[in-house]
Amino acid sequence: MNINKFSKITIILRGYHYSQVRTVVKNLIGTKLQAVEITMNTPNALSIIEKINYEFGDFIQVGAGTIMTYQEAEAAIRKGVKFILSPIMLSQEIIDLCRKNDVLSVPAAFSPTEMKTLLDLKADIIKLFPASRLGSKYISDVQAPLGEFPIMAVGGINAENVQEYFDAGAKFVGIGTGIFKKEDILNENEEGLRESIQYFESKLK
């Protein structure tokens, strides 16, 4: 997948069943929120990924999150994901597997050393996690000596601070609990979901 076509904003869905995920994804169509990450520690994650990708893959970029092993990456790729994310650094083998299959790799880093290591391994995007523990200025601080590279800020991002991270140099953000009310997802409250999306979009430049 071409990184230039990757959504600036990824919605992270963890622990929800298929119908709940489907309701969220359906309401993302036509918005600025064009990517969804379904985490691998969600029950029946691979089945959900496959179904969501089959129905919505032409409109929404579907990815797998919380990838820890080569086997998980391989299984997710077989289901047609466009990207994989991890809360940890990924191995050269996993990054190479992604490149071979035209899947974006987004491993996580916390320190400048970890970031430089992943850049040397040719990861597509570096996931700064947990971003809120470091603050948005950390992004411009690390890019001063390392140079500009694609960072996805994840962890503690919400409508009130998302633009701050973009302004500091993040090219992408991932948002889990910082956008929707959990009860709206659980109850499949589409009106509530749409209101949350509209409010979030109103905070973007």
Backbone hydrogen bonds, N-H to C=O, Kabsch-Sander energy under -0.5 kcal/mol:
donor,donor_aa,acceptor,acceptor_aa,energy
5,K,2,N,-1.8
6,F,3,I,-1.3
10,T,173,V,-2.3
11,I,35,A,-2.8
12,I,10,T,-0.5
12,I,175,I,-3.0
13,L,11,I,-0.6
13,L,37,E,-3.2
14,R,12,I,-0.5
21,V,17,H,-2.4
22,R,18,Y,-3.0
23,T,19,S,-2.1
24,V,20,Q,-1.9
25,V,21,V,-2.8
26,K,22,R,-2.7
27,N,23,T,-1.2
27,N,24,V,-0.6
28,L,24,V,-0.5
28,L,25,V,-1.5
29,I,25,V,-0.8
29,I,26,K,-0.6
31,T,28,L,-2.2
34,Q,32,K,-1.1
35,A,9,I,-0.9
36,V,61,Q,-2.7
37,E,11,I,-3.3
38,I,36,V,-0.5
38,I,63,G,-2.4
39,T,13,L,-2.0
39,T,37,E,-0.6
40,M,65,G,-2.8
42,T,39,T,-1.5
45,A,42,T,-1.5
48,I,44,N,-2.3
49,I,45,A,-2.9
50,E,46,L,-2.3
51,K,47,S,-2.3
52,I,48,I,-2.9
53,N,49,I,-2.7
54,Y,50,E,-2.0
55,E,51,K,-2.1
56,F,52,I,-3.0
57,G,53,N,-1.7
59,F,56,F,-2.3
60,I,56,F,-3.0
61,Q,34,Q,-2.9
62,V,60,I,-0.6
63,G,36,V,-2.6
64,A,83,F,-2.0
65,G,38,I,-1.9
67,I,85,L,-2.4
73,A,69,T,-2.1
74,E,70,Y,-2.8
75,A,71,Q,-2.3
76,A,72,E,-2.4
77,I,73,A,-2.4
78,R,74,E,-1.9
79,K,75,A,-0.7
79,K,76,A,-0.9
80,G,77,I,-1.8
81,V,76,A,-1.3
82,K,62,V,-3.0
83,F,62,V,-0.6
84,I,104,L,-2.4
85,L,64,A,-2.5
86,S,106,V,-1.7
95,I,91,S,-2.2
96,D,92,Q,-2.8
97,L,93,E,-2.0
98,C,94,I,-2.2
99,R,95,I,-2.2
100,K,96,D,-2.6
101,N,97,L,-1.3
102,D,99,R,-1.4
103,V,98,C,-2.9
104,L,82,K,-2.4
106,V,84,I,-1.9
108,A,88,I,-2.1
109,A,127,K,-2.7
115,M,111,S,-2.2
116,K,112,P,-2.6
117,T,113,T,-2.2
118,L,114,E,-2.2
119,L,115,M,-2.2
120,D,116,K,-2.1
121,L,117,T,-1.4
122,K,119,L,-1.3
123,A,118,L,-2.3
124,D,105,S,-0.6
125,I,105,S,-2.0
126,I,150,P,-2.7
127,K,107,P,-3.2
127,K,125,I,-0.6
128,L,126,I,-0.7
128,L,152,M,-2.5
129,F,109,A,-1.6
129,F,127,K,-0.8
131,A,128,L,-0.7
131,A,154,V,-2.9
132,S,155,G,-2.2
133,R,130,P,-1.1
134,L,131,A,-1.6
135,G,131,A,-2.4
138,Y,135,G,-1.1
139,I,136,S,-1.5
140,S,136,S,-0.7
141,D,137,K,-2.2
142,V,138,Y,-2.4
143,Q,139,I,-1.8
144,A,140,S,-1.0
146,L,142,V,-1.8
147,G,143,Q,-1.8
152,M,126,I,-2.7
153,A,151,I,-0.6
153,A,172,F,-2.3
154,V,128,L,-2.3
154,V,152,M,-0.5
155,G,174,G,-0.7
159,A,178,G,-1.0
161,N,158,N,-0.8
162,V,158,N,-1.8
165,Y,161,N,-1.4
166,F,162,V,-1.7
167,D,163,Q,-2.9
168,A,164,E,-1.3
169,G,165,Y,-0.5
169,G,166,F,-1.3
170,A,165,Y,-2.4
171,K,151,I,-1.7
172,F,151,I,-2.1
173,V,8,K,-2.3
174,G,153,A,-2.4
175,I,10,T,-2.8
179,I,176,G,-0.7
180,F,176,G,-0.6
184,D,181,K,-1.1
185,I,181,K,-1.3
186,L,182,K,-2.7
187,N,183,E,-2.5
188,E,185,I,-0.9
189,N,184,D,-2.6
190,E,188,E,-1.3
193,L,189,N,-2.3
194,R,190,E,-2.6
195,E,191,E,-2.1
196,S,192,G,-2.0
197,I,193,L,-2.2
198,Q,194,R,-2.6
199,Y,195,E,-2.3
200,F,196,S,-2.3
201,E,197,I,-2.8
202,S,198,Q,-1.7
203,K,199,Y,-0.6
203,K,200,F,-1.4
204,L,201,E,-1.5
